[in-house]
Amino acid sequence: MKRTVHDIGEFGLIRQFQKQIPLAGDDCAVLPGGGLLTCDPVIEGIHFLTDTPARQVGWKAMARNLSDIAAMGGEPRYAVVSLGLRPTTPVRWVRQLYDGLHAAARRFGCEIVGGDTAHVRHEQFVVVTLLGHADQPVRRSGARPGDIVFVTGRLGGAVRSGKHLRFTPRLREARWLVKRVHVHAMIDVSDGLASDLQRLVEASRVGFDIASAKIPGKLPGALSDGEDFELLFTVAPCNAGKARRKFHEIGRVIKKPVVLLDGVPLAMKGYDHFA
């Protein structure tokens, strides 16, 4: 019987290609010289609805990629945009989409420099490819036993509240962390805290003991909802005091490669594109 992407899930699919794509594995590919490259789509019916205002779609499409740059402690530079559009799409809708794309890019010092368009019969999509830079990129693989674990903001309920369409990528927070706190590992929370903690487990080969009472958000949504685009990061205990003044401490890093919630293995999963 042939296996499908549903059978192995998003994580399993990514593992299939990691050996062939050695620069992948973080929120961005890290290029020689500190270049950062990321590419995220937003797809009608998955990331936005047919009646979602076009400006919000554009903002989200750019902001998702800016969030990836933030998770690496980087600065965005240039973006290209590819659109899949139905022929019946009003030109006004496309103009408003680009208003949102440009608004997000300009706010964080990024310039849209090109792109492409294609015809689709059904669901429309926007794919942003973004190039950035970081002198010392923050990887997912640097977490160490004893580190303190933080998130930058509230988790859960992003889709219900509409936050997923208007969130602010945490670039300013990331810049502060890179300058003021020695961050060991970082990732943006896009698929739910449970899933993104597991990504750090796999990258750093350590575990996490999270205190449910410290998570800024209601359970179980804070663990599983996704689309929060807050930053999840670890720092050494000696640097935790600075981070506590601004962000939410939620747990600590342990040696055993497992995610614990209040000392018990966490069975819950976050969002999986193919589940």
N, C-alpha and C positions, 0 to 999 in steps of 0.2 A: 504494500500500500504506500503510495507516495505521500510524503510529508508536505504540508502547506505552511505558509507563513503564519497562519492561525495556530497551527500545532506548536511551533517553536516560539512564537511571540516576538515582540520587538527586540528584547535583549538578545534572544537566541539568534535572530537574523543579523544583528550587528556583529555578534561573535563570529559568524560565518566569514566575515570580510575583514576583520581587524588585522589578520596576519598579512593580507594582501595590500592593506592601506596603512602603512606604519605611522603616518602622521596623524591619523584619526584617533578618537577615543576620549577627547575632551569636548567642551562646549564649542571650541573652534579647533581647526587644524593649526598647528604651530609650524610656521614656515621658517627656513633659515633666515637669521638676522632679526628674529622677533616679530615677523609678520604673522597676522592672525587672519584666518579665512573661515567664514561660516556661511551656511545656506539653509534657510528654513522656508517652507511653503505655508500659506494659509489657503484652505480649500473650502469652497462653498458646501454647506451641509455638515461640515466637520468643525471648522474653526469660526465660521460666521454663517448667518442665515441669509436667505434671498432678500429679505427686507431690511437687513442691517445697513445703516447709513454708510455710503461708500467712503466717506472721510474716515470713519472709524475702522473700516477694513484696512485702509491704507496705513493708518497709524499703527494698528496691530501688526501688520506685515513687517513694517520697518522695526518696530519696537522689540519684536521677538528676537530679531537678529542683533540689535543693540544690546539686548540682555545677555546674549552669548558672549559678546565682547566684554561686557562688564564682569561676567563670571571668570574671565581670564585675567582680570585686572588691567585691561587694555583701553586704548583710545580708538574710536572708529574713524575711518578715513574716507573710503569711497564705497559706493554701492551701485549695482546694476539690478534692474527689475525686469522680470519676465512675466507676461500676462497671458492667461488663457481665457479668451472672451467668446461668448456667443455672438454671432453676427447681429442679433437683435438688441444688443446692449446699447443703451443711449450713450452718446458721446459725453453728455453732461455727467453721467455716472462715472466715467473714466476720469474726467477732469477732477471730480471731487475725490476720487480714489487717490490721484496724484497730489491733491492738496494735503491729504493725510500723510502720505509718504514723505513729502517735502517738509511738513511741519515737524514730524519726528526726527528726520535727518538733521534739519537746521538746528533744532534745539540742542543737539549733542555734537555739533561740529562736523557732521558727515555730509558728503556731497554725492548726489545721484549723477552718475556719469554715462549711463547708457542702459541698454536692455533689449528686449525682444517681445514680440506679440505672436500669438498663435490662435487658431480657430478651435473651439471646442463645441461639441454637440450638447453636452449636459452641464456638469458642474464647472463653474469658473474657478480660477485659481490665481494667486499672486505668489511668485517666488522671488525673494530678495537674496542676492549674494553680496556679502559685505566683507570688505577688507579693512583690517585694523592693524594696530601695532602695540606691542608691550615689550619694554626693555627686559623684564623678567616675568614672563607669563606665569600666572598662578595655575597649577595643574590640579587635577582631581587626585593625583597619586601621592600627595605629600602629607596626608594625615598621619599623626603619630600617637601611639598609646599615651594617655594622659592629657592630650589636647582637650580644650573646652570647645563645645559645639554651639554655634549661634545661627540665628536667622535674622534677616534685616527687617521683617515685617509680618503682618498677619497672614495666616494661611487658611485656605478653604473658602468655598462659596463664591469663587471668582466669576464663574459663569452665571450663577443665579443673580448676583448683584450687578453684573455688567462690567466688573473690573477688568475682565480679560480683554475688553475692547478699548480700554482707556488707561491701562496701567502705565506707570512711569518706570522705564528700565533703570536699574540701580547703578548707573554709571558714576554718579557723584559719590555715592556711598563706597563703591569699589575703589575709586581714586583715594578717598580718605583712608580706607583700610590699607591700601598699598603703601601710602606715605607714612601712616602713623602706627600701623600694627603689622607685624610680620605674619601674614596669613600663610598657613601650611597647605591648605587645600580648599577649593571653592567650586561650587556648581550653582546654576540657577534652578530654582524649583519650578519646573515646567510640567512635570508628569505626576506631581504629588510627592509629599515628603517621604513616604514609604519607599517609593521607587527610586527617588534620587539619593536617599541614604544608601540603598543597595548598590547604586552605581559607584558611590564612594568606597563601599566595601570592596568591590571588585577591583577598583583602580589602586587603592592604597593597601589592600590586603590587611585591613584592621577591621574592628567592629565598633558599634555605637550603642551606648546605653542612654536612651532618651527618657526624660521625665515628662509624662503626659500633662501634668499640672503646669509645666512651664511652656508648653507649646502655645503660641499666640493665635488661638483660633479654636473653634469647636470641633471635637472629635465626633465621628470618624472623618469628617470632611477635610480637616486640616491634614490628614495623612494621605488621603486618596483622591481628592478632587482634581488637582492639577490646575494649570493655567494661572498660577500665582505670580510667577516671575520675580519672586524674592530671591535673595542670595543665601545659600547655606554654606557655612565655612567653619574651619577649625583654626584655633590659635593655641600657642603654648600657654600654660597657666600664668607665666610671668607677664604676658601681654593681655590677659583676659580683662584686666581692670579697665583698660581704655575702651575695649569693645562693649563692656557692660554699660557704659554711660550712654550709648546710642542704640544698642541692639538687644535682642532677646537671647539669653543663654538658655539652651534647651537640654543639654546633656554633656556627655564626655566620650572620648574615644577609648576603646578597650582593645586588648590584644586579640581576642578570639574574633574571627571574621563573621560576625552575625549582628543583626539589628535587634536590640532588646528595647521593649517599652516597659518601663518600670520593672526592669529585671527579667521580663518574660519575653521569649522569642516572638517577634512580630510576624504574624502570618499574613497580614493584610498587604495587598499590592496597590500601587497607584495606577495611573492610566497606562494602558498598553494599546497602541494603535491597531494591533491585530488580534486582540483577545475577543 
